[in-house]
């Protein structure tokens, strides 16, 4: 399959194969159909055995031969869709497919079973794939593995860069956090100091004024009490004077001056009383003003407490954000560690596969050398010995063939192990 070919069908099928000796073997084969416009290529591959690789290119001329030999009722254009449909029917179990191995050929037969006999739909003869084409396929698979490896390395570099950027962002956030915390602590200390100084100053002012007002009120109360005593004493005197006046009215009419003076003293006492009432009203007003000032200070105190609560809420929100960022960084680091471990395992498996391939090539070269050596020795024996010794040579050749078959079985086992390892590596890359 070249780059210009378009893939029509690609799937894996479990197909039974019949050998000459009657042995039936089931193989899991990948079936690929491709078309480049001039020919259809059918390829059968056993991923567990690289020796089992058959290919057939069917052009219009070759299809005409198949059509004439098998008496088909379709043309070349319908052949593509029909063979794909038959493969789908084989997957669903509607028809059957079997293979027969003959020398270096593989005969595929599409058929169905009836009560009387098997009805054959189509027979296709596939040939062994050229070794150079197998090597190119293996080279393409290795290049795909290398490309995936490069892509993974690029992703690793990108993830490392992202982690470094996130670490720098976290460091910047920590620096900004420390700056904000220091600023907040300074502001909080300044506010606390201002608040304490203002409260102390206001408390001192209020206490001083209260003390002054208390002393003034005490003095006023003493003064009022003294005035009351004077008023009481004067009232008593007035009563006595009135009694004397009543007694003296009849006797003395010349005491008008004394009465006039008494009236004056009475009016002055009334004026003093009015002045005292005014001073008491002024004191009450000043007390109310002081109460209003105290209420305003309490409101300011409450506003400052609310501002402090808001500052504490902002600080707690920033601390939560920083903790979430630290958790995300820890998870990213854990993912990177797991990814690196998987990458190391996959690289070890690739190295093991490469070593197994080298060992397989060495075994195949040794096998070729052994077969060439056996042929040379056979020709020498044929020249030297007569017909009587020819039987002994046949037995030796049979033994050599048996050893050769054992070596081939060992190589097949190695190929199966290699295919299983390649499948696990590809599955590991897919999971990764």
C-alpha positions as CSV (number, residue, x, y, z in Angstrom):
1,X,0.0,0.0,0.0
2,X,1.5,3.3,-1.1
3,X,0.8,6.9,-0.1
4,X,-1.4,7.4,-3.2
5,X,-3.7,4.4,-2.4
6,X,-7.0,5.1,-0.7
7,X,-8.0,2.6,2.0
8,X,-11.4,1.0,1.2
9,X,-11.6,-1.5,4.1
10,X,-9.4,-2.3,7.1
11,X,-10.5,-4.8,9.8
12,X,-9.3,-7.9,11.7
13,X,-10.8,-11.3,10.9
14,X,-10.4,-14.8,12.4
15,X,-10.0,-17.0,9.3
16,X,-9.5,-20.9,9.3
17,X,-6.6,-22.1,7.1
18,X,-6.4,-25.6,5.7
19,X,-2.9,-27.2,5.2
20,X,-2.0,-30.0,2.8
21,X,-1.7,-32.5,5.6
22,X,-5.3,-31.8,6.7
23,X,-4.3,-29.6,9.6
24,X,-6.7,-26.7,10.2
25,X,-5.3,-23.6,11.8
26,X,-7.2,-20.4,12.8
27,X,-5.4,-17.1,12.4
28,X,-6.3,-13.6,13.5
29,X,-5.5,-11.6,10.3
30,X,-5.7,-7.9,9.5
31,X,-7.4,-7.5,6.1
32,X,-6.7,-4.3,4.2
33,X,-8.3,-3.3,0.8
34,X,-6.9,-0.3,-1.0
35,X,-7.5,1.3,-4.4
36,X,-5.3,3.6,-6.5
37,X,-7.7,3.8,-9.5
38,X,-5.9,1.3,-11.7
39,X,-5.9,-1.7,-9.4
40,X,-7.3,-3.0,-6.1
41,X,-4.8,-4.3,-3.6
42,X,-5.8,-7.0,-1.1
43,X,-3.4,-7.6,1.8
44,X,-3.6,-10.3,4.6
45,X,-1.2,-9.9,7.5
46,X,-0.7,-11.9,10.7
47,X,0.6,-9.4,13.3
48,X,1.9,-12.3,15.4
49,X,3.9,-13.8,12.4
50,X,5.7,-11.5,10.0
51,X,6.3,-14.4,7.6
52,X,2.5,-14.7,7.1
53,X,2.1,-11.7,4.8
54,X,0.2,-12.2,1.5
55,X,-0.7,-9.5,-1.1
56,X,-2.6,-9.5,-4.4
57,X,-3.0,-6.6,-6.9
58,X,-6.1,-7.0,-9.1
59,X,-6.3,-4.9,-12.2
60,X,-9.1,-4.8,-14.8
61,X,-7.3,-7.5,-16.9
62,X,-6.8,-9.8,-14.0
63,X,-10.4,-9.3,-12.9
64,X,-11.5,-10.3,-16.4
65,X,-9.6,-13.6,-16.0
66,X,-11.2,-14.2,-12.6
67,X,-14.6,-13.4,-14.0
68,X,-14.3,-15.8,-16.9
69,X,-12.8,-18.6,-14.8
70,X,-15.4,-18.3,-12.1
71,X,-18.3,-17.2,-14.2
72,X,-19.0,-14.0,-12.3
73,X,-21.9,-11.7,-13.1
74,X,-20.4,-8.4,-12.0
75,X,-18.0,-5.9,-13.5
76,X,-14.8,-4.4,-12.1
77,X,-16.6,-1.4,-10.5
78,X,-19.1,-3.7,-8.7
79,X,-16.3,-6.0,-7.6
80,X,-15.0,-3.4,-5.0
81,X,-18.4,-3.0,-3.3
82,X,-19.2,-6.7,-3.4
83,X,-16.0,-7.9,-1.8
84,X,-16.4,-5.3,1.0
85,X,-20.0,-6.4,1.5
86,X,-18.9,-10.1,1.6
87,X,-16.3,-9.2,4.3
88,X,-19.0,-7.5,6.4
89,X,-21.2,-10.5,5.9
90,X,-18.4,-12.8,7.1
91,X,-18.1,-10.7,10.2
92,X,-21.8,-11.0,10.9
93,X,-21.8,-14.8,10.2
94,X,-24.0,-14.6,7.1
95,X,-21.4,-16.2,4.8
96,X,-18.1,-18.2,5.4
97,X,-14.5,-17.6,4.5
98,X,-11.6,-20.1,4.5
99,X,-8.0,-20.1,3.4
100,X,-5.8,-22.7,1.8
101,X,-2.0,-22.5,1.9
102,X,-0.2,-23.9,-1.2
103,X,3.5,-23.4,-1.5
104,X,3.9,-19.6,-1.6
105,X,0.2,-18.9,-2.3
106,X,-2.9,-18.4,-0.3
107,X,-6.3,-19.2,-1.7
108,X,-9.2,-17.4,-0.1
109,X,-12.7,-18.8,-0.7
110,X,-16.0,-17.0,0.1
111,X,-18.8,-19.6,0.4
112,X,-22.1,-20.5,2.1
113,X,-23.4,-23.8,3.4
114,X,-26.6,-25.5,2.3
115,X,-28.1,-28.8,3.1
116,X,-26.7,-30.4,-0.1
117,X,-23.3,-28.8,-0.6
118,X,-21.3,-25.6,-0.1
119,X,-21.9,-22.8,-2.6
120,X,-18.8,-20.9,-3.6
121,X,-19.2,-17.1,-4.3
122,X,-15.6,-16.1,-5.0
123,X,-12.1,-17.5,-4.9
124,X,-9.1,-15.2,-4.7
125,X,-5.4,-16.3,-5.0
126,X,-2.9,-14.2,-3.0
127,X,0.9,-14.3,-3.3
128,X,3.6,-13.8,-0.7
129,X,4.4,-10.2,-0.1
130,X,7.8,-9.0,-1.3
131,X,10.4,-8.8,1.5
132,X,11.2,-5.2,0.6
133,X,7.5,-4.2,1.0
134,X,7.4,-6.0,4.4
135,X,10.6,-4.1,5.4
136,X,9.0,-0.8,4.3
137,X,5.9,-1.5,6.3
138,X,8.0,-2.3,9.4
139,X,10.0,0.9,8.7
140,X,6.7,2.9,8.4
141,X,5.5,1.4,11.7
142,X,8.8,2.3,13.4
143,X,8.5,5.9,12.0
144,X,5.0,6.2,13.4
145,X,6.3,5.0,16.8
146,X,9.1,7.6,16.5
147,X,6.6,10.3,15.5
148,X,4.4,9.5,18.5
149,X,7.5,9.6,20.7
150,X,8.4,13.0,19.4
151,X,4.8,14.3,19.9
152,X,4.9,13.0,23.5
153,X,8.3,14.8,24.0
154,X,6.8,18.0,22.7
155,X,3.8,17.6,25.0
156,X,6.2,17.0,27.9
157,X,8.1,20.2,27.1
158,X,4.8,22.2,26.8
159,X,3.6,20.8,30.1
160,X,6.9,21.6,31.8
161,X,6.7,25.1,30.5
162,X,3.1,25.4,31.8
163,X,4.2,24.1,35.2
164,X,7.0,26.6,35.3
165,X,4.6,29.4,34.3
166,X,2.2,28.3,37.0
167,X,5.0,28.2,39.6
168,X,6.0,31.8,38.6
169,X,2.4,32.9,39.0
170,X,2.1,31.2,42.4
171,X,5.3,32.9,43.5
172,X,3.9,36.3,42.3
173,X,0.7,35.6,44.1
174,X,2.6,34.7,47.3
175,X,4.6,37.9,47.0
176,X,1.4,40.0,46.4
177,X,-0.2,38.2,49.3
178,X,2.7,39.0,51.6
179,X,2.6,42.7,50.4
180,X,-1.2,42.9,50.9
181,X,-0.9,41.2,54.3
182,X,1.8,43.6,55.4
183,X,-0.2,46.6,54.1
184,X,-3.3,45.3,55.9
185,X,-1.4,44.8,59.1
186,X,0.0,48.3,58.9
187,X,-3.4,49.8,58.1
188,X,-5.0,47.8,60.8
189,X,-2.4,49.0,63.3
190,X,-2.8,52.6,62.2
191,X,-6.6,52.4,62.4
192,X,-6.3,50.7,65.8
193,X,-3.9,53.4,67.1
194,X,-6.1,56.2,65.7
195,X,-9.2,54.6,67.1
196,X,-7.6,54.1,70.6
197,X,-6.1,57.7,70.6
198,X,-9.4,59.3,69.5
199,X,-11.4,57.3,72.0
200,X,-9.0,58.1,74.8
201,X,-9.0,61.8,73.8
202,X,-12.8,61.9,73.6
203,X,-13.2,60.0,76.8
204,X,-10.8,62.4,78.6
205,X,-12.7,65.4,77.1
206,X,-16.1,64.1,78.1
207,X,-14.8,63.2,81.6
208,X,-13.3,66.6,82.1
209,X,-16.4,68.4,81.0
210,X,-18.6,66.1,83.1
211,X,-16.4,66.8,86.1
212,X,-16.6,70.6,85.4
213,X,-20.4,70.4,85.0
214,X,-20.7,68.3,88.1
215,X,-18.7,70.8,90.1
216,X,-20.8,73.6,88.6
217,X,-24.0,71.8,89.4
218,X,-22.8,71.1,92.9
219,X,-22.0,74.7,93.4
220,X,-25.4,75.7,91.9
221,X,-27.2,73.3,94.2
222,X,-25.3,74.7,97.2
223,X,-26.1,78.2,96.1
224,X,-29.8,77.3,95.6
225,X,-29.9,75.7,99.0
226,X,-28.4,78.7,100.6
227,X,-30.9,80.9,98.7
228,X,-33.7,78.6,99.8
229,X,-32.5,79.0,103.4
230,X,-32.3,82.8,102.9
231,X,-35.8,82.7,101.4
232,X,-37.1,80.7,104.3
233,X,-35.5,82.9,106.8
234,X,-36.7,86.0,104.9
235,X,-40.2,84.5,104.7
236,X,-40.1,84.0,108.5
237,X,-38.9,87.6,108.9
238,X,-41.6,88.8,106.5
239,X,-44.2,87.0,108.6
240,X,-42.7,88.6,111.8
241,X,-42.6,91.9,110.1
242,X,-46.1,91.6,108.9
243,X,-47.2,90.8,112.4
244,X,-45.3,93.7,113.7
245,X,-46.7,95.9,110.9
246,X,-50.2,94.8,111.8
247,X,-49.4,95.7,115.4
248,X,-47.7,98.9,114.4
249,X,-50.2,100.0,111.7
250,X,-52.4,101.3,114.3
251,X,-49.5,102.8,116.2
252,X,-47.0,104.2,113.5
253,X,-47.8,105.6,110.1
254,X,-44.2,106.8,109.7
255,X,-42.8,103.4,108.9
256,X,-43.4,103.6,105.1
257,X,-39.7,103.8,104.4
258,X,-39.1,100.5,106.0
259,X,-41.9,99.0,104.0
260,X,-40.4,100.5,100.8
261,X,-37.1,98.9,101.5
262,X,-38.7,95.6,102.2
263,X,-40.4,95.8,98.8
264,X,-37.1,96.5,97.1
265,X,-35.5,93.5,98.8
266,X,-38.4,91.3,97.8
267,X,-38.1,92.4,94.1
268,X,-34.4,91.7,94.1
269,X,-35.0,88.2,95.5
270,X,-37.5,87.7,92.7
271,X,-34.9,88.7,90.1
272,X,-32.3,86.4,91.7
273,X,-34.9,83.6,91.4
274,X,-35.5,84.3,87.7
275,X,-31.7,84.4,87.0
276,X,-31.2,81.0,88.8
277,X,-34.0,79.4,86.6
278,X,-32.3,80.7,83.5
279,X,-28.9,79.3,84.5
280,X,-30.5,75.9,85.2
281,X,-32.1,75.9,81.7
282,X,-28.7,76.7,80.2
283,X,-27.0,73.9,82.1
284,X,-29.7,71.4,80.8
285,X,-29.0,72.5,77.2
286,X,-25.3,71.9,77.6
287,X,-26.0,68.5,79.0
288,X,-28.2,67.6,76.0
289,X,-25.4,68.8,73.6
290,X,-22.9,66.6,75.4
291,X,-25.2,63.6,75.0
292,X,-25.6,64.2,71.2
293,X,-21.8,64.4,70.9
294,X,-21.5,61.1,72.7
295,X,-24.1,59.4,70.4
296,X,-22.2,60.6,67.3
297,X,-19.0,59.2,68.6
298,X,-20.7,55.8,69.2
299,X,-22.0,55.8,65.6
300,X,-18.4,56.5,64.3
301,X,-17.2,53.6,66.5
302,X,-19.7,51.2,65.0
303,X,-18.7,52.3,61.4
304,X,-15.0,51.6,62.2
305,X,-15.9,48.1,63.6
306,X,-17.8,47.3,60.4
307,X,-14.8,48.4,58.2
308,X,-12.6,46.1,60.2
309,X,-14.9,43.2,59.7
310,X,-14.9,43.8,55.9
311,X,-11.1,43.9,55.8
312,X,-11.0,40.5,57.6
313,X,-13.5,38.9,55.1
314,X,-11.3,40.1,52.1
315,X,-8.2,38.6,53.7
316,X,-9.9,35.2,54.3
317,X,-11.2,35.1,50.6
318,X,-7.6,35.7,49.3
319,X,-6.2,33.0,51.6
320,X,-8.8,30.5,50.2
321,X,-7.9,31.4,46.6
322,X,-4.2,30.9,47.3
323,X,-4.9,27.5,49.0
324,X,-6.9,26.4,45.9
325,X,-4.0,27.3,43.6
326,X,-1.6,25.3,45.7
327,X,-3.9,22.2,45.5
328,X,-4.1,22.6,41.6
329,X,-0.3,22.8,41.5
330,X,0.1,19.6,43.6
331,X,-2.3,17.7,41.2
332,X,-0.4,18.9,38.1
333,X,2.9,17.7,39.6
334,X,1.4,14.3,40.4
335,X,0.1,14.0,36.8
336,X,3.6,14.9,35.4
337,X,5.3,12.3,37.6
338,X,2.8,9.5,36.4
339,X,3.3,10.6,32.8
340,X,7.1,10.4,33.1
341,X,6.9,6.9,34.6
342,X,4.7,5.7,31.7
343,X,7.1,7.2,29.2
344,X,10.0,5.4,30.8
345,X,8.1,2.1,30.7
346,X,7.2,2.6,27.0
347,X,10.8,3.4,26.1
348,X,12.1,0.3,27.8
349,X,9.5,-1.8,25.9
350,X,10.6,-0.3,22.6
351,X,14.3,-1.1,23.4
352,X,13.3,-4.7,24.2
353,X,11.4,-5.0,20.9
354,X,14.4,-3.6,19.0
355,X,16.7,-6.2,20.6
356,X,14.2,-9.0,19.8
357,X,14.1,-7.9,16.1
358,X,17.9,-8.0,16.0
359,X,18.0,-11.5,17.5
360,X,15.4,-12.6,14.9
361,X,17.4,-11.2,12.0
362,X,20.5,-13.0,13.3
363,X,18.6,-16.3,13.6
364,X,17.3,-16.0,10.0
365,X,20.9,-15.2,8.7
366,X,22.2,-18.3,10.6
367,X,19.4,-20.4,9.1
368,X,20.3,-19.3,5.6
369,X,24.0,-20.1,6.1
370,X,23.1,-23.5,7.5
371,X,20.9,-24.3,4.5
372,X,23.6,-23.2,2.0
373,X,26.1,-25.3,3.8
374,X,23.8,-28.3,3.7
375,X,23.3,-27.9,-0.1
376,X,27.0,-27.6,-0.7
377,X,27.7,-30.7,1.3
378,X,24.9,-32.6,-0.5
379,X,26.4,-31.7,-3.9
380,X,29.8,-33.0,-2.7
381,X,28.4,-36.2,-1.4
382,X,26.5,-36.7,-4.6
383,X,29.7,-36.5,-6.6
384,X,31.6,-38.8,-4.3
385,X,29.2,-41.6,-3.5
386,X,27.2,-44.0,-5.7
387,X,23.6,-45.0,-5.7
388,X,24.0,-47.3,-2.6
389,X,25.0,-44.4,-0.4
390,X,22.2,-42.2,-1.8
391,X,19.7,-43.7,0.8
392,X,22.0,-42.6,3.7
393,X,22.1,-39.1,2.2
394,X,18.3,-39.0,2.1
395,X,18.1,-39.9,5.7
396,X,20.6,-37.1,6.6
397,X,18.6,-34.7,4.5
398,X,15.4,-35.6,6.3
399,X,17.1,-35.0,9.7
400,X,18.4,-31.7,8.4
401,X,14.9,-30.7,7.2
402,X,13.4,-31.7,10.6
403,X,16.0,-29.4,12.3
404,X,15.2,-26.7,9.8
405,X,11.4,-27.0,10.6
406,X,12.2,-26.9,14.4
407,X,14.2,-23.7,13.7
408,X,11.3,-22.3,11.7
409,X,8.8,-23.0,14.6
410,X,11.2,-21.3,17.0
411,X,11.3,-18.3,14.6
412,X,7.5,-18.3,14.4
413,X,7.2,-18.3,18.2
414,X,9.7,-15.4,18.4
415,X,7.6,-13.6,15.8
416,X,4.4,-14.2,17.8
417,X,6.1,-12.8,20.9
418,X,7.3,-9.8,18.9
419,X,3.8,-9.2,17.6
420,X,2.3,-9.4,21.1
421,X,4.9,-7.0,22.4
422,X,4.2,-4.6,19.5
423,X,0.4,-4.8,20.3
424,X,1.0,-4.1,23.9
425,X,3.3,-1.1,23.0
426,X,0.7,0.3,20.6
427,X,-2.1,-0.3,23.3
428,X,0.1,1.5,25.8
429,X,0.5,4.4,23.5
430,X,-3.2,4.6,22.8
431,X,-4.0,4.5,26.6
432,X,-1.3,7.1,27.2
